[in-house]
Amino acid sequence: MIQISHSESEIQRSIIDYCTVKGALVFRMNSGHSGRHNVKLHPPGTPDLFVVKKPVAIWIEVKTAKGKVSEIQHEMHERLTELGQVVIVARSLDDVKGLI
């Protein structure tokens, strides 16, 4: 069996497309600083996606099969969980399918 390696952006796109087809609202959460004007967007460590479909809201950190969650991401995930939020690390669309 051939293992196909997908980039983080490919995995993210497949999750966004799937959730949208399922009727969910999907917010792509750019975090840290961006652009030449160094505009602060969301706090560093914020998961990549925020998906809302009644009755759930899920924060999704997208990683490749070998990708690692950074310390600042881990800390943000813990903080969100302490606030009662659901946070998952998705390494493929299959990680999301059972939740939306």
Secondary structure as the mmCIF struct_conf table of DSSP 4:
data_model
#
loop_
_struct_conf.conf_type_id
_struct_conf.id
_struct_conf.beg_label_comp_id
_struct_conf.beg_label_asym_id
_struct_conf.beg_label_seq_id
_struct_conf.end_label_comp_id
_struct_conf.end_label_asym_id
_struct_conf.end_label_seq_id
HELX_LH_PP_P HELX_LH_PP_P1 ILE A 2 SER A 7
HELX_RH_AL_P HELX_RH_AL_P1 GLU A 8 VAL A 21
TURN_TY1_P TURN_TY1_P1 LYS A 22 GLY A 23
STRN STRN1 LEU A 25 ARG A 28
STRN STRN2 SER A 31 SER A 31
BEND BEND1 GLY A 32 GLY A 32
STRN STRN3 HIS A 33 SER A 34
TURN_TY1_P TURN_TY1_P2 GLY A 35 ASN A 38
STRN STRN4 VAL A 39 LYS A 40
STRN STRN5 HIS A 42 HIS A 42
HELX_LH_PP_P HELX_LH_PP_P2 PRO A 43 PRO A 43
TURN_TY1_P TURN_TY1_P3 PRO A 44 GLY A 45
BEND BEND2 ASP A 48 ASP A 48
STRN STRN6 LEU A 49 LYS A 53
TURN_TY1_P TURN_TY1_P4 LYS A 54 PRO A 55
STRN STRN7 VAL A 56 VAL A 62
TURN_TY1_P TURN_TY1_P5 ALA A 65 LYS A 66
HELX_RH_AL_P HELX_RH_AL_P2 GLU A 71 GLU A 82
TURN_TY1_P TURN_TY1_P6 LEU A 83 GLY A 84
STRN STRN8 VAL A 86 ALA A 90
BEND BEND3 ARG A 91 SER A 92
TURN_TY1_P TURN_TY1_P7 LEU A 93 LEU A 93
HELX_RH_AL_P HELX_RH_AL_P3 ASP A 94 LYS A 97
TURN_TY1_P TURN_TY1_P8 GLY A 98 LEU A 99
#
